[in-house]
Amino acid sequence: MEPGLEFLTTRPLTVRLVKELGPPAPDDAARIGTEPVLVEHVYDAPVPDVWDAITTIEKMRRWFFEEITDFRPEVGFETEFTHHNEGKDYVHQWKITEVVPERKITYRWRYAGYPGDSTVTWELYEVPGGTRLRLIHRGQETFPKDDPAFTRESCKAGWEYLLHESLAGFLRGESR
């Protein structure tokens, strides 16, 4: 073993992969250490009800984005809609990349006219008395840094409102 590399003996696979693959690409290096936005909530509702709320357009319009024009939980399905926020229009572009009915749905989330590319994954778990929803938003840091709507804090606050208040209220039968 080369002198100074003794600490690597506990991770031989990692060392071998780094040697074989080389250092990360510049884009990858910029993302290392960037944590995804993670928000979880437990609902007093069964998994099928939560799944319907996050995948049925009529229900999504009542708690998520009323501007959604179309949505189907099918891999390859794409939709686009405009949401107005604080004096600006943001054209949301989604493409469904993974669906496990009543368990998981992932979509690519971009904005027309802005650089950046992210994914949003919704995971559902049956728990005693209800459903735990785990939302993971990855790649949010790739969006413009000069727009307050794209900050990590804004992203996290938005998801917390949507899951803890808007979706929770919808599932309790409240209207917004």
ChimeraX commands (.cxc) that place a marker at each C-alpha (Angstrom):
marker #1 position 0.00,0.00,0.00 radius 0.5
marker #1 position 1.18,3.50,-0.77 radius 0.5
marker #1 position 2.33,5.51,2.28 radius 0.5
marker #1 position -0.38,7.86,3.57 radius 0.5
marker #1 position -3.26,5.82,2.17 radius 0.5
marker #1 position -3.72,3.45,5.11 radius 0.5
marker #1 position -7.05,5.05,6.04 radius 0.5
marker #1 position -8.49,3.89,2.73 radius 0.5
marker #1 position -8.30,0.22,3.63 radius 0.5
marker #1 position -11.77,0.40,5.15 radius 0.5
marker #1 position -13.22,1.59,1.85 radius 0.5
marker #1 position -11.49,-0.35,-0.93 radius 0.5
marker #1 position -14.47,-0.19,-3.28 radius 0.5
marker #1 position -14.62,3.60,-3.00 radius 0.5
marker #1 position -10.90,3.91,-3.69 radius 0.5
marker #1 position -11.10,1.56,-6.66 radius 0.5
marker #1 position -14.07,3.45,-8.12 radius 0.5
marker #1 position -12.35,6.80,-7.72 radius 0.5
marker #1 position -9.22,5.46,-9.41 radius 0.5
marker #1 position -11.24,3.86,-12.24 radius 0.5
marker #1 position -13.69,6.69,-12.79 radius 0.5
marker #1 position -11.44,9.61,-12.03 radius 0.5
marker #1 position -12.44,12.81,-10.28 radius 0.5
marker #1 position -16.00,14.11,-10.55 radius 0.5
marker #1 position -16.96,16.24,-13.53 radius 0.5
marker #1 position -17.21,20.00,-12.81 radius 0.5
marker #1 position -21.02,19.87,-12.69 radius 0.5
marker #1 position -20.91,16.90,-10.30 radius 0.5
marker #1 position -18.33,18.61,-8.11 radius 0.5
marker #1 position -20.59,21.63,-7.73 radius 0.5
marker #1 position -23.39,19.39,-6.44 radius 0.5
marker #1 position -21.32,17.35,-3.98 radius 0.5
marker #1 position -22.48,18.09,-0.47 radius 0.5
marker #1 position -25.76,19.61,-1.66 radius 0.5
marker #1 position -28.59,18.11,0.30 radius 0.5
marker #1 position -31.95,17.58,-1.35 radius 0.5
marker #1 position -34.96,19.33,0.11 radius 0.5
marker #1 position -36.76,16.73,2.23 radius 0.5
marker #1 position -40.21,17.20,3.75 radius 0.5
marker #1 position -42.26,14.52,5.50 radius 0.5
marker #1 position -45.77,14.48,6.91 radius 0.5
marker #1 position -48.06,11.84,8.40 radius 0.5
marker #1 position -51.71,12.07,7.34 radius 0.5
marker #1 position -54.71,10.57,9.07 radius 0.5
marker #1 position -55.77,9.03,5.75 radius 0.5
marker #1 position -55.15,5.71,4.01 radius 0.5
marker #1 position -52.49,5.39,1.31 radius 0.5
marker #1 position -55.04,5.22,-1.57 radius 0.5
marker #1 position -56.56,8.56,-0.51 radius 0.5
marker #1 position -53.17,10.28,-0.33 radius 0.5
marker #1 position -52.13,8.73,-3.66 radius 0.5
marker #1 position -55.31,10.03,-5.30 radius 0.5
marker #1 position -54.70,13.50,-3.87 radius 0.5
marker #1 position -51.20,13.69,-5.37 radius 0.5
marker #1 position -52.00,12.07,-8.74 radius 0.5
marker #1 position -55.58,13.01,-9.70 radius 0.5
marker #1 position -55.75,16.34,-11.52 radius 0.5
marker #1 position -59.09,17.44,-10.05 radius 0.5
marker #1 position -57.76,16.89,-6.54 radius 0.5
marker #1 position -54.31,18.36,-7.28 radius 0.5
marker #1 position -55.97,21.58,-8.45 radius 0.5
marker #1 position -57.67,21.93,-5.06 radius 0.5
marker #1 position -54.53,21.80,-2.90 radius 0.5
marker #1 position -51.42,21.99,-5.16 radius 0.5
marker #1 position -51.58,24.20,-8.28 radius 0.5
marker #1 position -55.00,25.21,-9.56 radius 0.5
marker #1 position -53.35,26.06,-12.91 radius 0.5
marker #1 position -52.38,22.45,-13.71 radius 0.5
marker #1 position -53.81,21.76,-17.17 radius 0.5
marker #1 position -53.30,18.00,-17.32 radius 0.5
marker #1 position -51.72,15.24,-15.27 radius 0.5
marker #1 position -51.50,11.47,-15.49 radius 0.5
marker #1 position -49.36,9.22,-13.28 radius 0.5
marker #1 position -47.78,7.46,-16.27 radius 0.5
marker #1 position -44.07,7.21,-17.09 radius 0.5
marker #1 position -43.30,9.53,-20.01 radius 0.5
marker #1 position -46.31,11.80,-19.46 radius 0.5
marker #1 position -45.43,15.50,-19.78 radius 0.5
marker #1 position -47.35,18.59,-18.75 radius 0.5
marker #1 position -46.74,22.32,-18.70 radius 0.5
marker #1 position -48.61,25.10,-16.91 radius 0.5
marker #1 position -48.01,28.67,-15.79 radius 0.5
marker #1 position -48.10,29.68,-12.14 radius 0.5
marker #1 position -48.04,33.36,-11.15 radius 0.5
marker #1 position -45.96,34.12,-8.04 radius 0.5
marker #1 position -44.97,37.51,-6.62 radius 0.5
marker #1 position -45.35,39.39,-9.89 radius 0.5
marker #1 position -43.71,36.76,-12.12 radius 0.5
marker #1 position -44.97,33.96,-14.30 radius 0.5
marker #1 position -43.21,30.60,-13.95 radius 0.5
marker #1 position -43.89,28.00,-16.62 radius 0.5
marker #1 position -43.63,24.64,-14.88 radius 0.5
marker #1 position -42.55,21.70,-17.04 radius 0.5
marker #1 position -42.96,18.21,-15.58 radius 0.5
marker #1 position -42.16,14.80,-17.02 radius 0.5
marker #1 position -43.07,11.62,-15.14 radius 0.5
marker #1 position -40.02,9.36,-14.84 radius 0.5
marker #1 position -41.13,6.69,-12.34 radius 0.5
marker #1 position -44.42,5.36,-11.02 radius 0.5
marker #1 position -45.07,2.63,-8.47 radius 0.5
marker #1 position -48.84,2.89,-7.90 radius 0.5
marker #1 position -49.77,3.94,-4.39 radius 0.5
marker #1 position -46.08,3.91,-3.36 radius 0.5
marker #1 position -43.95,6.32,-5.38 radius 0.5
marker #1 position -44.02,8.85,-8.20 radius 0.5
marker #1 position -41.07,10.87,-9.52 radius 0.5
marker #1 position -41.06,13.66,-12.03 radius 0.5
marker #1 position -38.52,15.89,-13.66 radius 0.5
marker #1 position -39.29,19.49,-12.74 radius 0.5
marker #1 position -38.02,22.39,-14.83 radius 0.5
marker #1 position -39.06,25.94,-15.65 radius 0.5
marker #1 position -39.27,27.23,-19.23 radius 0.5
marker #1 position -36.86,30.09,-19.82 radius 0.5
marker #1 position -34.68,29.27,-16.80 radius 0.5
marker #1 position -31.61,27.08,-16.53 radius 0.5
marker #1 position -31.85,24.25,-14.04 radius 0.5
marker #1 position -33.17,20.74,-13.79 radius 0.5
marker #1 position -34.58,18.95,-10.76 radius 0.5
marker #1 position -36.57,15.90,-9.73 radius 0.5
marker #1 position -39.37,15.60,-7.22 radius 0.5
marker #1 position -40.09,12.21,-5.67 radius 0.5
marker #1 position -43.17,11.45,-3.60 radius 0.5
marker #1 position -42.96,8.29,-1.48 radius 0.5
marker #1 position -45.92,6.88,0.47 radius 0.5
marker #1 position -45.66,4.54,3.45 radius 0.5
marker #1 position -48.50,2.93,5.37 radius 0.5
marker #1 position -48.14,3.69,9.08 radius 0.5
marker #1 position -50.46,2.94,12.01 radius 0.5
marker #1 position -53.50,5.16,11.56 radius 0.5
marker #1 position -52.54,6.67,8.23 radius 0.5
marker #1 position -49.89,7.46,5.64 radius 0.5
marker #1 position -46.43,8.95,5.83 radius 0.5
marker #1 position -45.55,11.01,2.76 radius 0.5
marker #1 position -41.88,11.68,2.12 radius 0.5
marker #1 position -41.10,14.31,-0.53 radius 0.5
marker #1 position -37.56,14.63,-1.89 radius 0.5
marker #1 position -36.67,17.53,-4.21 radius 0.5
marker #1 position -33.24,17.01,-5.77 radius 0.5
marker #1 position -31.39,19.46,-7.99 radius 0.5
marker #1 position -33.10,22.60,-6.74 radius 0.5
marker #1 position -29.67,24.21,-6.43 radius 0.5
marker #1 position -29.29,24.12,-10.25 radius 0.5
marker #1 position -31.84,26.93,-10.68 radius 0.5
marker #1 position -30.82,30.62,-10.88 radius 0.5
marker #1 position -29.28,31.98,-7.70 radius 0.5
marker #1 position -30.47,35.54,-8.41 radius 0.5
marker #1 position -34.21,34.75,-8.18 radius 0.5
marker #1 position -35.55,34.57,-4.60 radius 0.5
marker #1 position -38.19,32.05,-5.72 radius 0.5
marker #1 position -35.42,29.53,-6.39 radius 0.5
marker #1 position -33.57,29.71,-3.07 radius 0.5
marker #1 position -33.36,26.57,-0.97 radius 0.5
marker #1 position -35.24,28.34,1.81 radius 0.5
marker #1 position -38.08,29.31,-0.54 radius 0.5
marker #1 position -38.24,25.80,-1.95 radius 0.5
marker #1 position -38.35,24.18,1.48 radius 0.5
marker #1 position -40.91,26.67,2.81 radius 0.5
marker #1 position -43.11,26.07,-0.23 radius 0.5
marker #1 position -43.05,22.30,0.18 radius 0.5
marker #1 position -43.65,22.59,3.93 radius 0.5
marker #1 position -46.71,24.75,3.33 radius 0.5
marker #1 position -48.03,22.45,0.61 radius 0.5
marker #1 position -47.61,19.24,2.62 radius 0.5
marker #1 position -48.21,20.39,6.20 radius 0.5
marker #1 position -51.05,22.80,5.51 radius 0.5
marker #1 position -52.54,22.61,2.03 radius 0.5
marker #1 position -52.55,18.83,1.43 radius 0.5
marker #1 position -53.25,18.10,5.11 radius 0.5
marker #1 position -56.26,20.43,5.03 radius 0.5
marker #1 position -57.50,18.95,1.77 radius 0.5
marker #1 position -57.33,15.42,3.21 radius 0.5
marker #1 position -59.28,16.64,6.27 radius 0.5
marker #1 position -62.01,17.95,3.95 radius 0.5
marker #1 position -61.12,21.63,4.30 radius 0.5
marker #1 position -61.16,23.95,1.29 radius 0.5
marker #1 position -58.54,26.57,0.60 radius 0.5
marker link #1:1,2 radius 0.2
marker link #1:2,3 radius 0.2
marker link #1:3,4 radius 0.2
marker link #1:4,5 radius 0.2
marker link #1:5,6 radius 0.2
marker link #1:6,7 radius 0.2
marker link #1:7,8 radius 0.2
marker link #1:8,9 radius 0.2
marker link #1:9,10 radius 0.2
marker link #1:10,11 radius 0.2
marker link #1:11,12 radius 0.2
marker link #1:12,13 radius 0.2
marker link #1:13,14 radius 0.2
marker link #1:14,15 radius 0.2
marker link #1:15,16 radius 0.2
marker link #1:16,17 radius 0.2
marker link #1:17,18 radius 0.2
marker link #1:18,19 radius 0.2
marker link #1:19,20 radius 0.2
marker link #1:20,21 radius 0.2
marker link #1:21,22 radius 0.2
marker link #1:22,23 radius 0.2
marker link #1:23,24 radius 0.2
marker link #1:24,25 radius 0.2
marker link #1:25,26 radius 0.2
marker link #1:26,27 radius 0.2
marker link #1:27,28 radius 0.2
marker link #1:28,29 radius 0.2
marker link #1:29,30 radius 0.2
marker link #1:30,31 radius 0.2
marker link #1:31,32 radius 0.2
marker link #1:32,33 radius 0.2
marker link #1:33,34 radius 0.2
marker link #1:34,35 radius 0.2
marker link #1:35,36 radius 0.2
marker link #1:36,37 radius 0.2
marker link #1:37,38 radius 0.2
marker link #1:38,39 radius 0.2
marker link #1:39,40 radius 0.2
marker link #1:40,41 radius 0.2
marker link #1:41,42 radius 0.2
marker link #1:42,43 radius 0.2
marker link #1:43,44 radius 0.2
marker link #1:44,45 radius 0.2
marker link #1:45,46 radius 0.2
marker link #1:46,47 radius 0.2
marker link #1:47,48 radius 0.2
marker link #1:48,49 radius 0.2
marker link #1:49,50 radius 0.2
marker link #1:50,51 radius 0.2
marker link #1:51,52 radius 0.2
marker link #1:52,53 radius 0.2
marker link #1:53,54 radius 0.2
marker link #1:54,55 radius 0.2
marker link #1:55,56 radius 0.2
marker link #1:56,57 radius 0.2
marker link #1:57,58 radius 0.2
marker link #1:58,59 radius 0.2
marker link #1:59,60 radius 0.2
marker link #1:60,61 radius 0.2
marker link #1:61,62 radius 0.2
marker link #1:62,63 radius 0.2
marker link #1:63,64 radius 0.2
marker link #1:64,65 radius 0.2
marker link #1:65,66 radius 0.2
marker link #1:66,67 radius 0.2
marker link #1:67,68 radius 0.2
marker link #1:68,69 radius 0.2
marker link #1:69,70 radius 0.2
marker link #1:70,71 radius 0.2
marker link #1:71,72 radius 0.2
marker link #1:72,73 radius 0.2
marker link #1:73,74 radius 0.2
marker link #1:74,75 radius 0.2
marker link #1:75,76 radius 0.2
marker link #1:76,77 radius 0.2
marker link #1:77,78 radius 0.2
marker link #1:78,79 radius 0.2
marker link #1:79,80 radius 0.2
marker link #1:80,81 radius 0.2
marker link #1:81,82 radius 0.2
marker link #1:82,83 radius 0.2
marker link #1:83,84 radius 0.2
marker link #1:84,85 radius 0.2
marker link #1:85,86 radius 0.2
marker link #1:86,87 radius 0.2
marker link #1:87,88 radius 0.2
marker link #1:88,89 radius 0.2
marker link #1:89,90 radius 0.2
marker link #1:90,91 radius 0.2
marker link #1:91,92 radius 0.2
marker link #1:92,93 radius 0.2
marker link #1:93,94 radius 0.2
marker link #1:94,95 radius 0.2
marker link #1:95,96 radius 0.2
marker link #1:96,97 radius 0.2
marker link #1:97,98 radius 0.2
marker link #1:98,99 radius 0.2
marker link #1:99,100 radius 0.2
marker link #1:100,101 radius 0.2
marker link #1:101,102 radius 0.2
marker link #1:102,103 radius 0.2
marker link #1:103,104 radius 0.2
marker link #1:104,105 radius 0.2
marker link #1:105,106 radius 0.2
marker link #1:106,107 radius 0.2
marker link #1:107,108 radius 0.2
marker link #1:108,109 radius 0.2
marker link #1:109,110 radius 0.2
marker link #1:110,111 radius 0.2
marker link #1:111,112 radius 0.2
marker link #1:112,113 radius 0.2
marker link #1:113,114 radius 0.2
marker link #1:114,115 radius 0.2
marker link #1:115,116 radius 0.2
marker link #1:116,117 radius 0.2
marker link #1:117,118 radius 0.2
marker link #1:118,119 radius 0.2
marker link #1:119,120 radius 0.2
marker link #1:120,121 radius 0.2
marker link #1:121,122 radius 0.2
marker link #1:122,123 radius 0.2
marker link #1:123,124 radius 0.2
marker link #1:124,125 radius 0.2
marker link #1:125,126 radius 0.2
marker link #1:126,127 radius 0.2
marker link #1:127,128 radius 0.2
marker link #1:128,129 radius 0.2
marker link #1:129,130 radius 0.2
marker link #1:130,131 radius 0.2
marker link #1:131,132 radius 0.2
marker link #1:132,133 radius 0.2
marker link #1:133,134 radius 0.2
marker link #1:134,135 radius 0.2
marker link #1:135,136 radius 0.2
marker link #1:136,137 radius 0.2
marker link #1:137,138 radius 0.2
marker link #1:138,139 radius 0.2
marker link #1:139,140 radius 0.2
marker link #1:140,141 radius 0.2
marker link #1:141,142 radius 0.2
marker link #1:142,143 radius 0.2
marker link #1:143,144 radius 0.2
marker link #1:144,145 radius 0.2
marker link #1:145,146 radius 0.2
marker link #1:146,147 radius 0.2
marker link #1:147,148 radius 0.2
marker link #1:148,149 radius 0.2
marker link #1:149,150 radius 0.2
marker link #1:150,151 radius 0.2
marker link #1:151,152 radius 0.2
marker link #1:152,153 radius 0.2
marker link #1:153,154 radius 0.2
marker link #1:154,155 radius 0.2
marker link #1:155,156 radius 0.2
marker link #1:156,157 radius 0.2
marker link #1:157,158 radius 0.2
marker link #1:158,159 radius 0.2
marker link #1:159,160 radius 0.2
marker link #1:160,161 radius 0.2
marker link #1:161,162 radius 0.2
marker link #1:162,163 radius 0.2
marker link #1:163,164 radius 0.2
marker link #1:164,165 radius 0.2
marker link #1:165,166 radius 0.2
marker link #1:166,167 radius 0.2
marker link #1:167,168 radius 0.2
marker link #1:168,169 radius 0.2
marker link #1:169,170 radius 0.2
marker link #1:170,171 radius 0.2
marker link #1:171,172 radius 0.2
marker link #1:172,173 radius 0.2
marker link #1:173,174 radius 0.2
marker link #1:174,175 radius 0.2
marker link #1:175,176 radius 0.2
view
